[in-house]
């Protein structure tokens, strides 16, 4: 389990403002595309001043990074809850299935929002760069979580390989799903695709 100290009120307010801006940017990108959206419009939709926008983000594309990171943080937190000694591939599958499940309207909306962002990124290199950066950061944070699950004596190289493979499995699953009209649940849903990718990429590894 994570031992990080609870965030202060100021930190929580900052995170809430950043998420509001990210949600506004995601909505505008999905409907107009990044090229048809300005930072001023994002700030206005989020109800903040333009100077507040630039206090937190360097560019309009960068504004969606907290939203993209939320999904990665959720599945990593679920993985952290796994009991030590659980087989790593099984632990990864369980965490991913739970993180990408769509049991309610809010979960479905979140996945559809991600689909909109990934589709918008197809024609915007800067937005793709944000997506890749978020995945890279997620992979780095995943390493100590997998190392704990794998146990003492596990080859550090093997741990890094599993972290990279797991991160790419989810990324590829989401990108593949986003390019289709498949639903948030069912045989071609993100959760099912992610498990398929995990079994191909992580299954042979015995961390």
C-alpha positions as CSV (number, residue, x, y, z in Angstrom):
1,X,0.0,0.0,0.0
2,X,1.1,3.6,-0.6
3,X,2.6,5.4,2.4
4,X,2.4,8.9,0.8
5,X,1.2,11.6,3.2
6,X,-2.3,12.9,2.6
7,X,-2.4,16.0,0.3
8,X,-3.0,19.3,2.0
9,X,-6.1,21.4,1.3
10,X,-4.1,23.6,-1.0
11,X,-2.8,20.6,-3.0
12,X,-6.3,19.2,-3.2
13,X,-7.6,22.5,-4.5
14,X,-4.8,22.7,-7.1
15,X,-5.6,19.2,-8.2
16,X,-9.3,19.9,-8.5
17,X,-8.6,23.0,-10.6
18,X,-6.2,21.1,-12.9
19,X,-8.8,18.4,-13.4
20,X,-11.5,21.0,-14.2
21,X,-9.3,22.4,-16.9
22,X,-8.4,18.9,-18.2
23,X,-12.1,18.0,-18.4
24,X,-12.8,21.2,-20.3
25,X,-10.0,20.6,-22.7
26,X,-11.1,17.0,-23.3
27,X,-14.6,18.1,-24.2
28,X,-13.4,20.8,-26.6
29,X,-10.8,18.5,-28.2
30,X,-13.4,15.8,-28.8
31,X,-15.8,18.2,-30.4
32,X,-13.5,20.6,-32.2
33,X,-10.1,19.0,-32.3
34,X,-7.0,20.5,-30.8
35,X,-6.5,22.7,-33.8
36,X,-9.9,24.2,-33.4
37,X,-9.5,24.9,-29.7
38,X,-7.6,27.7,-28.0
39,X,-6.2,27.9,-24.5
40,X,-8.6,30.9,-23.9
41,X,-11.6,28.7,-24.8
42,X,-10.4,26.0,-22.4
43,X,-9.9,28.4,-19.6
44,X,-13.4,29.9,-20.2
45,X,-15.0,26.5,-20.3
46,X,-13.3,25.6,-17.0
47,X,-14.2,28.9,-15.4
48,X,-10.7,30.1,-14.7
49,X,-8.6,33.0,-15.9
50,X,-6.1,32.4,-18.7
51,X,-3.2,33.2,-16.4
52,X,-4.5,30.4,-14.1
53,X,-4.4,28.1,-17.1
54,X,-0.8,28.9,-17.9
55,X,0.2,28.6,-14.2
56,X,-0.6,24.9,-14.4
57,X,0.0,24.0,-18.1
58,X,2.5,24.9,-20.7
59,X,0.2,24.3,-23.7
60,X,-3.4,23.5,-24.5
61,X,-2.5,19.8,-25.2
62,X,-0.7,19.5,-21.9
63,X,-3.9,20.4,-20.2
64,X,-5.4,16.9,-20.6
65,X,-2.4,15.2,-18.8
66,X,-4.1,15.0,-15.4
67,X,-7.1,13.4,-16.9
68,X,-5.1,10.8,-18.8
69,X,-3.0,10.2,-15.7
70,X,-6.1,9.5,-13.6
71,X,-6.7,6.2,-15.3
72,X,-3.1,5.1,-14.8
73,X,-3.1,6.1,-11.2
74,X,-6.3,4.1,-10.6
75,X,-5.1,0.8,-12.0
76,X,-1.7,1.2,-10.3
77,X,-3.5,1.8,-7.0
78,X,-5.6,-1.3,-7.5
79,X,-2.4,-3.3,-8.2
80,X,-0.9,-1.9,-5.0
81,X,-3.8,-3.5,-3.1
82,X,-2.8,-6.9,-4.3
83,X,-1.5,-9.3,-1.6
84,X,2.3,-10.1,-1.9
85,X,2.8,-13.5,-3.3
86,X,0.1,-13.2,-5.9
87,X,1.4,-14.2,-9.3
88,X,2.3,-11.0,-11.2
89,X,0.5,-11.8,-14.4
90,X,-2.7,-12.6,-12.5
91,X,-2.4,-9.5,-10.3
92,X,-2.0,-7.3,-13.4
93,X,-5.0,-8.9,-15.1
94,X,-7.2,-8.4,-12.1
95,X,-6.2,-4.8,-11.6
96,X,-6.7,-4.0,-15.3
97,X,-10.1,-5.7,-15.5
98,X,-11.3,-3.6,-12.5
99,X,-9.7,-0.4,-13.7
100,X,-11.2,-0.6,-17.2
101,X,-14.6,-2.0,-16.2
102,X,-17.6,0.0,-17.1
103,X,-20.3,-1.0,-14.5
104,X,-22.0,2.4,-14.5
105,X,-22.7,5.5,-16.6
106,X,-19.8,7.4,-15.1
107,X,-17.3,4.7,-16.0
108,X,-18.7,4.5,-19.6
109,X,-18.5,8.3,-20.0
110,X,-14.8,8.2,-18.8
111,X,-13.9,5.6,-21.4
112,X,-15.7,7.5,-24.1
113,X,-13.9,10.6,-23.1
114,X,-10.6,8.8,-23.5
115,X,-11.7,7.5,-26.9
116,X,-12.3,11.1,-27.9
117,X,-8.9,12.2,-26.8
118,X,-7.1,9.4,-28.5
119,X,-8.9,10.1,-31.7
120,X,-8.0,13.7,-31.5
121,X,-4.4,12.8,-30.9
122,X,-4.3,10.9,-34.2
123,X,-4.0,14.2,-36.0
124,X,-2.1,16.2,-33.4
125,X,1.6,15.3,-32.6
126,X,1.6,17.5,-29.5
127,X,-1.4,15.7,-28.0
128,X,0.2,12.3,-28.9
129,X,3.3,13.4,-27.1
130,X,1.3,14.1,-23.9
131,X,-0.3,10.6,-24.2
132,X,3.1,8.9,-24.6
133,X,4.6,11.0,-21.7
134,X,1.8,10.0,-19.4
135,X,2.4,6.3,-20.3
136,X,6.1,6.6,-19.7
137,X,5.6,8.2,-16.3
138,X,3.1,5.5,-15.4
139,X,5.6,2.8,-16.4
140,X,8.3,4.3,-14.1
141,X,5.9,4.4,-11.2
142,X,4.8,0.9,-11.8
143,X,8.3,-0.6,-11.4
144,X,8.4,-0.5,-7.5
145,X,4.8,-1.8,-7.3
146,X,5.8,-4.9,-9.4
147,X,9.0,-5.3,-7.6
148,X,7.1,-5.6,-4.3
149,X,4.7,-8.1,-5.8
150,X,7.5,-10.1,-7.4
151,X,9.4,-10.4,-4.1
152,X,13.0,-10.1,-3.1
153,X,15.6,-11.6,-5.4
154,X,13.7,-10.9,-8.6
155,X,15.9,-9.7,-11.4
156,X,15.4,-5.9,-11.7
157,X,15.6,-6.3,-15.5
158,X,12.6,-8.7,-15.4
159,X,10.7,-6.2,-13.3
160,X,11.3,-3.4,-15.7
161,X,10.3,-5.6,-18.6
162,X,7.0,-6.5,-17.0
163,X,6.3,-2.8,-16.2
164,X,7.0,-1.8,-19.8
165,X,5.0,-4.7,-21.2
166,X,2.0,-4.0,-18.9
167,X,2.0,-0.3,-19.7
168,X,2.1,-1.0,-23.4
169,X,-0.6,-3.6,-23.2
170,X,-3.0,-1.1,-21.8
171,X,-1.9,1.7,-24.1
172,X,-2.3,-0.6,-27.2
173,X,-5.7,-1.9,-26.0
174,X,-7.0,1.6,-25.5
175,X,-5.7,2.9,-28.8
176,X,-7.1,-0.1,-30.7
177,X,-10.5,0.3,-29.0
178,X,-10.5,4.0,-29.7
179,X,-10.2,3.4,-33.4
180,X,-13.4,1.3,-33.4
181,X,-17.0,1.8,-32.5
182,X,-17.0,-1.1,-30.0
183,X,-18.7,-0.5,-26.7
184,X,-17.2,0.0,-23.3
185,X,-18.3,-3.5,-22.4
186,X,-18.3,-6.7,-24.4
187,X,-15.8,-8.8,-26.4
188,X,-14.0,-5.8,-27.9
189,X,-14.0,-3.6,-24.8
190,X,-10.9,-2.0,-23.4
191,X,-10.8,-4.4,-20.5
192,X,-11.0,-7.5,-22.7
193,X,-8.4,-6.1,-25.2
194,X,-6.1,-5.2,-22.4
195,X,-6.2,-8.7,-20.9
196,X,-5.5,-10.2,-24.3
197,X,-2.5,-7.9,-24.7
198,X,-1.3,-8.7,-21.2
199,X,-1.4,-12.4,-21.7
200,X,0.6,-12.1,-24.9
201,X,3.2,-9.7,-23.5
202,X,3.4,-10.5,-19.8
203,X,2.2,-14.1,-19.6
204,X,5.5,-15.7,-20.6
205,X,7.3,-13.6,-17.9
206,X,7.6,-15.1,-14.5
207,X,8.7,-12.2,-12.3
